[in-house]
Amino acid sequence: MAKSGDPNLKCSFCGKTQEAVEKLIAGPGVYICSDCVSACSELLKDYIENDIPRKPFCDGLVYEVIGIVEDILREKEVLQMIQ
């Protein structure tokens, strides 16, 4: 298992290294950086605001990422409410 300070860690989506991003979030065998989370957040916001139905154009991994990002957004909202 890689250590959190491992310079070889990189985002599984954009390829940026851990040192090149603000935060790198670990998943089961994958990593996503804060930049990609922000991009996904904007995409999800468009889907939610415009009531765009999800289409089966992609495999289950993308839906897993969307679920993770939705969880992160909910946690972020809760933290903002607490502060």
VOKOLTI-57838 format. One line per field, with one value per residue (C-alpha): residue number from 1; residue in one letter; x, y, z. Coordinates in steps of 0.25 Angstrom, whole numbers. Each point is the difference from the previous one (the first is absolute). Layout:
N
nr = NUM,...
rest = A,...
xx = X,...
yy = Y,...
zz = Z,...
END
This chain:
83
nr = 1,2,3,4,5,6,7,8,9,10,11,12,13,14,15,16,17,18,19,20,21,22,23,24,25,26,27,28,29,30,31,32,33,34,35,36,37,38,39,40,41,42,43,44,45,46,47,48,49,50,51,52,53,54,55,56,57,58,59,60,61,62,63,64,65,66,67,68,69,70,71,72,73,74,75,76,77,78,79,80,81,82,83
rest = M,A,K,S,G,D,P,N,L,K,C,S,F,C,G,K,T,Q,E,A,V,E,K,L,I,A,G,P,G,V,Y,I,C,S,D,C,V,S,A,C,S,E,L,L,K,D,Y,I,E,N,D,I,P,R,K,P,F,C,D,G,L,V,Y,E,V,I,G,I,V,E,D,I,L,R,E,K,E,V,L,Q,M,I,Q
xx = 0,5,3,-7,13,4,4,-5,-14,-8,-15,-6,-8,9,14,5,9,-3,10,-8,-13,-6,-6,0,-11,3,-11,1,12,-2,2,-7,5,-7,0,-7,-10,-3,-2,-9,-8,-3,-4,-9,-6,-4,-7,-7,-4,-4,-7,8,-2,12,1,7,11,11,4,-2,13,-5,-12,8,8,-13,-5,14,-1,-14,4,11,-9,-10,11,5,-14,-1,13,-4,-13,8,10
yy = 0,14,10,13,7,-9,9,-10,2,6,3,-12,10,11,-6,12,-4,2,12,7,0,6,-14,-14,-9,-15,-10,-16,0,14,14,13,14,12,6,-12,0,15,-4,-11,9,10,-11,-6,14,1,-13,3,15,-4,-13,-8,-15,-9,-8,-14,6,-5,-11,-2,6,14,-2,-3,12,8,-6,3,15,1,-5,10,11,-4,0,14,5,-5,5,14,-1,-3,11
zz = 0,-4,11,0,-2,-12,-11,-10,3,-11,-3,-8,-9,-4,4,9,11,14,1,-12,7,13,4,-5,5,1,-5,-1,-10,-6,4,-4,2,5,-14,-6,12,-4,-14,3,10,-11,-9,11,3,-15,1,12,-4,-14,5,-11,1,2,-13,0,-9,9,9,15,4,-5,9,12,-2,-2,13,8,-5,4,14,1,-4,11,10,-5,2,14,4,-5,8,12,-1
END
